[in-house]
Amino acid sequence: MKTFSIRPEEEKDYRAVEELTREAFWDIYHPGCVEHLIVHKIRTVPAFVKELSYVACDGQTVIGTIIYSKAKVINGHNEAFEVLCMGPIGVLPAFQKRGIGSELMHYTIKKARALGYKAVILFGNPGYYQRFGFVNAQKYGITTPTGENFDAFMALELFEGALGGISGKF
């Protein structure tokens, strides 16, 4: 039974979202948690995709958040292809394991598709993100800026063949 709502993030939510993000990642990255700072900085750059910044709410309380930014894959001929970068996504610890993060993922992936984006790339837990269709970016010939690849570097085509002919450094 869904007991939360999803809506676009508003400026009035910014502080709550940053605090939520810190809380969601604190036990994972303590004492070096910077995810909340990443959220803060993403909103200040032109790559921020406001149309894909959403919050999950329990009543008036923000309990989950997801944010996207534009990024590029640059091939060996220095051609750039726009993709999305997702993250961070966070849910308050007291509300985790209730499907809130999954609902935010499904909802925003559908929105990104409707907005015409080709793909989403992220760094995250493969055990979590594979359920949404993410696969290792190596499948598409996409590497990190330094030419590396590892399990947590993942990509999702938003429609079949969207990454066809697109390879290079993220």
NUMI-132942 format. One record per residue (C-alpha): residue number from 1; residue in one letter; x, y, z. Coordinates in nm, 4 decimals, m for minus. Layout:
BEGIN
   tikol   dotor       east      north         up
     NUM       a          X          Y          Z
...
This chain:
BEGIN
   tikol   dotor       east      north         up
       1       m     0.0000     0.0000     0.0000
       2       k     0.1521     0.3294    m0.1152
       3       t     0.1462     0.5846     0.1654
       4       f     0.3513     0.8574     0.0012
       5       s     0.3194     1.0977    m0.2892
       6       i     0.5693     1.2076    m0.5536
       7       r     0.5903     1.5650    m0.6774
       8       p     0.8444     1.7966    m0.8424
       9       e     1.1043     1.9363    m0.6048
      10       e     1.0481     2.3033    m0.5231
      11       e     1.2961     2.5606    m0.3988
      12       k     1.1334     2.5439    m0.0535
      13       d     1.2422     2.1751    m0.0394
      14       y     1.6129     2.2375    m0.0995
      15       r     1.7287     2.2370     0.2620
      16       a     1.5163     1.9336     0.3550
      17       v     1.6432     1.7464     0.0487
      18       e     2.0067     1.8177     0.1341
      19       e     1.9566     1.7120     0.4963
      20       l     1.7709     1.3982     0.3835
      21       t     2.0514     1.3131     0.1412
      22       r     2.3132     1.3517     0.4158
      23       e     2.1099     1.1255     0.6469
      24       a     2.0525     0.8657     0.3751
      25       f     2.4255     0.8303     0.3030
      26       w     2.5789     0.9068     0.6433
      27       d     2.6161     0.5465     0.7568
      28       i     2.7621     0.4471     0.4194
      29       y     3.0231     0.7206     0.3789
      30       h     3.0737     0.8480     0.7356
      31       p     3.2753     1.0562     0.7997
      32       g     3.3324     1.1509     0.4352
      33       c     2.9697     1.1911     0.3283
      34       v     2.9471     1.4547     0.0532
      35       e     2.6299     1.3472    m0.1285
      36       h     2.4328     1.6385     0.0166
      37       l     2.6948     1.8797    m0.1173
      38       i     2.6685     1.7163    m0.4593
      39       v     2.2930     1.7823    m0.4598
      40       h     2.3537     2.1440    m0.3571
      41       k     2.6112     2.1983    m0.6327
      42       i     2.4125     2.0235    m0.9079
      43       r     2.1335     2.2769    m0.8706
      44       t     2.3784     2.5627    m0.9446
      45       v     2.5046     2.4387    m1.2811
      46       p     2.3420     2.4624    m1.6251
      47       a     2.3462     2.0804    m1.6504
      48       f     2.0826     2.0525    m1.3730
      49       v     1.7582     1.9066    m1.5102
      50       k     1.4920     2.0698    m1.2950
      51       e     1.2171     1.8777    m1.4783
      52       l     1.3559     1.5523    m1.3342
      53       s     1.4137     1.6637    m0.9763
      54       y     1.1456     1.4980    m0.7623
      55       v     1.0655     1.4361    m0.3992
      56       a     0.8596     1.1703    m0.2245
      57       c     0.6487     1.3015     0.0622
      58       d     0.4713     1.1534     0.3608
      59       g     0.2138     1.4267     0.4126
      60       q     0.4205     1.7464     0.4056
      61       t     0.7470     1.5748     0.5052
      62       v     1.0055     1.5098     0.2331
      63       i     1.1163     1.1470     0.2770
      64       g     1.2830     1.0744    m0.0579
      65       t     1.4568     1.2561    m0.3392
      66       i     1.6049     1.2026    m0.6833
      67       i     1.8018     1.4412    m0.9045
      68       y     1.9399     1.4330    m1.2594
      69       s     2.1884     1.6339    m1.4590
      70       k     2.2897     1.6417    m1.8230
      71       a     2.6177     1.4796    m1.9155
      72       k     2.8016     1.3791    m2.2304
      73       v     2.9674     1.0779    m2.3811
      74       i     3.2547     1.1929    m2.6011
      75       n     3.3830     0.9543    m2.8663
      76       g     3.7279     0.9218    m3.0203
      77       h     3.6406     1.1828    m3.2849
      78       n     3.5563     1.4359    m3.0118
      79       e     3.1847     1.4145    m3.0922
      80       a     2.9610     1.4654    m2.7883
      81       f     2.6353     1.2808    m2.7212
      82       e     2.4026     1.4035    m2.4484
      83       v     2.2883     1.1601    m2.1802
      84       l     2.1534     1.1963    m1.8289
      85       c     2.3410     1.1332    m1.5086
      86       m     2.1194     1.0217    m1.2205
      87       g     2.2022     1.0809    m0.8607
      88       p     2.2089     1.1041    m0.5859
      89       i     1.8837     0.9342    m0.4953
      90       g     1.8050     0.9114    m0.1261
      91       v     1.5402     0.8038     0.1206
      92       l     1.5352     0.8883     0.4900
      93       p     1.6636     0.5862     0.6844
      94       a     1.3338     0.5448     0.8743
      95       f     1.1502     0.5096     0.5394
      96       q     1.3948     0.2836     0.3531
      97       k     1.2968    m0.0632     0.2274
      98       r     0.9401     0.0511     0.1509
      99       g     0.9696     0.0952    m0.2264
     100       i     1.0101     0.4736    m0.2176
     101       g     1.3426     0.4761    m0.4011
     102       s     1.2108     0.2278    m0.6576
     103       e     0.9028     0.4391    m0.7167
     104       l     1.1190     0.7514    m0.7643
     105       m     1.3344     0.5597    m1.0143
     106       h     1.0415     0.4230    m1.2161
     107       y     0.8605     0.7574    m1.2134
     108       t     1.1584     0.9651    m1.3286
     109       i     1.2788     0.7120    m1.5866
     110       k     0.9341     0.7336    m1.7448
     111       k     0.9525     1.1171    m1.7323
     112       a     1.3031     1.1186    m1.8850
     113       r     1.1796     0.8984    m2.1688
     114       a     0.8855     1.1337    m2.2284
     115       l     1.1235     1.4314    m2.2369
     116       g     1.3197     1.2605    m2.5171
     117       y     1.6422     1.1745    m2.3382
     118       k     1.8329     0.8760    m2.4768
     119       a     1.9995     0.7200    m2.1757
     120       v     2.0868     0.7455    m1.8084
     121       i     2.4327     0.6783    m1.6694
     122       l     2.5136     0.6410    m1.3015
     123       f     2.7589     0.5173    m1.0455
     124       g     2.5776     0.2898    m0.8024
     125       n     2.5134    m0.0486    m0.6502
     126       p     2.4583    m0.2983    m0.9355
     127       g     2.2424    m0.5154    m0.7087
     128       y     2.0005    m0.2256    m0.6744
     129       y     2.0056    m0.0629    m1.0179
     130       q     1.9941    m0.3768    m1.2342
     131       r     1.6266    m0.4202    m1.1390
     132       f     1.5547    m0.1029    m1.3382
     133       g     1.7375    m0.2311    m1.6461
     134       f     2.0791    m0.0755    m1.5834
     135       v     2.3765    m0.2742    m1.7140
     136       n     2.7491    m0.2185    m1.6997
     137       a     2.8330     0.0750    m1.9294
     138       q     3.1019    m0.1392    m2.0908
     139       k     2.8203    m0.3074    m2.2879
     140       y     2.7921     0.0168    m2.4861
     141       g     3.1632     0.0943    m2.5039
     142       i     3.1279     0.3756    m2.2497
     143       t     3.4054     0.4338    m1.9973
     144       t     3.4793     0.6788    m1.7198
     145       p     3.6711     0.9960    m1.8169
     146       t     3.9953     0.8103    m1.7434
     147       g     3.9010     0.5173    m1.9676
     148       e     3.8128     0.2804    m1.6839
     149       n     3.5166     0.0602    m1.6151
     150       f     3.3917    m0.1137    m1.3003
     151       d     3.0732    m0.2845    m1.1817
     152       a     2.9159     0.0305    m1.0340
     153       f     2.9449     0.2266    m1.3618
     154       m     2.6132     0.1579    m1.5298
     155       a     2.3919     0.2713    m1.8181
     156       l     2.0261     0.2427    m1.9140
     157       e     1.8922     0.2981    m2.2641
     158       l     1.5632     0.4840    m2.2394
     159       f     1.4491     0.3259    m2.5640
     160       e     1.5863     0.0297    m2.7547
     161       g     1.8954     0.1165    m2.9561
     162       a     1.9287     0.4633    m2.8003
     163       l     2.2998     0.4089    m2.7341
     164       g     2.3641     0.2457    m3.0708
     165       g     2.6674     0.4110    m3.2249
     166       i     2.7403     0.6026    m2.9054
     167       s     3.0589     0.5066    m2.7285
     168       g     3.3428     0.6870    m2.5609
     169       k     3.4260     0.8577    m2.2357
     170       f     3.1524     0.9726    m1.9976
